[in-house]
Amino acid sequence: MLERKYEQLLSVHQFALRVVYFLGAATLLVLVALGIGVAGYHWIAGLSFIDALLNASMILTGMGPVGELHGTAAKLFASAYALFSGIVFISATGVLLTPLFHRLLHLFHVEESDPQ
């Protein structure tokens, strides 16, 4: 998927397409995680869909829960979802930054001359 060090640097247009592709992958990852949170908060914690979306969004972005949860199952889900959200946030950031760091490293790559 990414070019090797001996291959030519991608054109700006091809690089822009790659960034859009990786942005789409990161967005899909976040949307799936958000869907898991909304479903869990709705069916396990008994929140309305809007309140479930708000809680899941706030946890996923690292801001913390909004509403108070009642019941052991809801609290266990919220705890697991908070841990899961931290991993998703770090992973999505990594996916989003991959093409940028790869291009930077590719730009700085210098072929060593043959000592012969």
LINTALIN-V463407 format. One record per residue. PSI is psi in whole degrees, -180 to 180 (none if undefined). NEAR is the number of other C-alpha atoms within 12 Angstrom. D_LAST is the distance of its C-alpha to the last C-alpha in Angstrom with 1 decimal. Layout:
psi,near,d_last
PSI,NEAR,D_LAST
PSI,NEAR,D_LAST
//
This chain:
psi,near,d_last
-45,11,33.5
147,22,30.9
152,19,27.7
167,15,24.4
-24,19,21.6
-6,13,19.8
159,13,23.1
152,14,24.6
141,22,27.0
153,24,30.6
165,12,32.9
-40,12,35.6
-46,11,38.3
-38,17,36.4
-41,23,35.7
-41,16,39.4
-39,15,40.4
-42,26,38.2
-42,26,39.9
-40,20,43.3
-48,20,42.5
-35,26,41.5
-41,23,44.6
-41,17,46.7
-43,23,45.4
-41,25,46.1
-43,22,49.5
-42,19,50.3
-45,27,49.5
-41,31,51.7
-39,22,54.5
-44,22,54.6
-39,31,54.8
-41,31,57.5
-41,24,59.4
-44,30,59.3
-44,41,60.7
-45,32,63.4
-45,28,64.5
-45,31,64.6
-32,41,66.5
-52,25,68.9
-30,18,69.7
-46,25,69.2
-12,28,70.3
23,23,72.9
155,25,71.7
164,19,72.3
-39,22,69.3
-45,18,69.1
-36,25,69.3
-42,33,66.8
-43,27,64.4
-49,26,64.9
-45,36,64.3
-41,42,61.3
-43,31,59.7
-40,24,60.4
-43,35,59.0
-32,37,55.9
-1,27,55.1
14,21,55.8
-16,15,59.1
165,21,61.3
157,25,64.3
-52,20,67.2
160,23,70.1
139,17,71.6
142,23,71.1
134,16,73.9
147,14,73.5
-43,12,71.1
-42,18,69.3
-41,25,68.6
-38,21,67.3
-41,18,65.1
-45,29,63.7
-39,36,63.1
-48,23,61.3
-40,21,59.0
-36,36,58.5
-43,31,57.5
-44,21,54.8
-41,26,53.6
-36,34,53.6
-42,23,51.3
-41,21,48.7
-42,30,49.2
-45,28,48.8
-42,20,45.5
-44,22,44.2
-38,27,45.3
-42,23,43.6
-43,20,40.4
-42,27,40.7
-37,27,41.5
-12,22,38.6
-52,26,35.9
-32,29,35.0
-47,24,35.0
-37,18,32.7
-43,25,30.4
-41,27,30.2
-47,16,29.6
-37,17,26.8
-38,22,25.3
-38,19,25.7
-6,12,23.8
128,16,20.9
126,10,17.7
131,12,14.6
139,9,11.7
151,6,8.7
127,5,5.5
1,5,3.8
none,4,0.0
//
